[in-house]
């Protein structure tokens, strides 16, 4: 997985931090984000499918719910970051 320090944070909630990555020929070949929680890291697509990594079950369910609520915003953030280098923040769960 990538070093999350090289990716901008786009959201955080309940100790989970969400980062977006510029794909430029990357290995996942689909729009995706990285979610971290403590020492865990997971990569998800914008339909809440786990691509790589893992999170504790509770945090995994929170990330999946967040994706379902914000999929349109994720797509807009992905496009803005990959096409213009613009970082769009997305509200976390409350």
C-alpha positions as CSV (number, residue, x, y, z in Angstrom):
1,X,0.0,0.0,0.0
2,X,1.0,3.6,-0.4
3,X,2.5,5.9,2.2
4,X,-0.6,7.9,3.3
5,X,1.6,10.9,4.1
6,X,1.8,11.5,0.4
7,X,-2.0,11.6,0.0
8,X,-4.3,14.4,1.1
9,X,-6.8,13.7,3.9
10,X,-10.4,14.2,2.7
11,X,-12.3,13.1,5.7
12,X,-12.1,11.8,9.3
13,X,-14.6,10.3,11.7
14,X,-14.4,8.1,14.8
15,X,-10.6,7.8,14.6
16,X,-10.8,6.8,10.9
17,X,-8.8,9.0,8.4
18,X,-9.7,8.9,4.7
19,X,-7.0,9.8,2.1
20,X,-7.4,10.1,-1.6
21,X,-4.7,9.0,-4.0
22,X,-3.7,10.2,-7.5
23,X,-4.0,7.1,-9.6
24,X,-1.5,7.9,-12.5
25,X,-1.1,4.3,-13.6
26,X,-1.4,2.8,-10.1
27,X,-2.0,-0.8,-9.3
28,X,-5.7,-0.7,-8.4
29,X,-6.9,0.8,-11.8
30,X,-10.2,2.1,-10.3
31,X,-11.0,5.2,-8.4
32,X,-10.4,4.4,-4.7
33,X,-9.4,5.8,-1.4
34,X,-7.3,4.6,1.6
35,X,-8.8,4.5,5.1
36,X,-6.6,4.2,8.2
37,X,-7.5,3.4,11.8
38,X,-4.7,3.0,14.3
39,X,-2.2,0.5,12.7
40,X,-4.8,-0.7,10.1
41,X,-5.1,0.4,6.5
42,X,-7.6,-0.6,3.8
43,X,-8.3,0.5,0.3
44,X,-11.9,0.8,-1.0
45,X,-13.6,1.6,-4.3
46,X,-16.4,4.1,-4.4
47,X,-19.1,1.4,-4.0
48,X,-17.7,0.3,-0.6
49,X,-15.9,-2.8,-1.9
50,X,-12.7,-3.6,-0.1
51,X,-9.8,-3.8,-2.6
52,X,-6.9,-4.4,-0.2
53,X,-6.0,-4.4,3.4
54,X,-8.2,-4.6,6.5
55,X,-9.8,-2.6,9.3
56,X,-11.5,-3.9,12.5
57,X,-15.0,-5.0,11.8
58,X,-16.7,-2.0,13.5
59,X,-14.5,0.5,11.6
60,X,-15.1,-1.4,8.3
61,X,-18.8,-1.0,8.7
62,X,-18.5,2.7,9.5
63,X,-16.4,3.2,6.3
64,X,-18.9,1.3,4.2
65,X,-21.8,3.4,5.5
66,X,-19.8,6.6,4.9
67,X,-19.1,5.5,1.3
68,X,-22.8,4.8,0.6
69,X,-23.7,8.3,1.9
70,X,-21.0,10.1,0.1
71,X,-20.4,8.2,-3.2
72,X,-21.2,11.2,-5.4
73,X,-18.9,13.4,-3.4
74,X,-16.1,10.8,-3.6
75,X,-16.4,10.8,-7.4
76,X,-16.2,14.6,-7.5
77,X,-13.3,14.6,-5.1
78,X,-11.5,12.0,-7.2
79,X,-12.0,13.9,-10.4
80,X,-10.9,17.2,-8.8
81,X,-7.8,15.7,-7.3
82,X,-6.7,13.7,-10.4
83,X,-7.5,16.4,-13.0
84,X,-6.8,19.6,-11.2
85,X,-4.9,18.8,-8.0
86,X,-7.7,20.2,-6.0
87,X,-8.5,18.7,-2.6
88,X,-12.2,18.5,-1.7
89,X,-13.0,17.6,1.9
90,X,-16.0,15.4,2.6
91,X,-18.0,15.4,5.9
92,X,-17.4,12.4,8.2
93,X,-20.0,10.4,10.0
94,X,-21.5,11.9,13.1
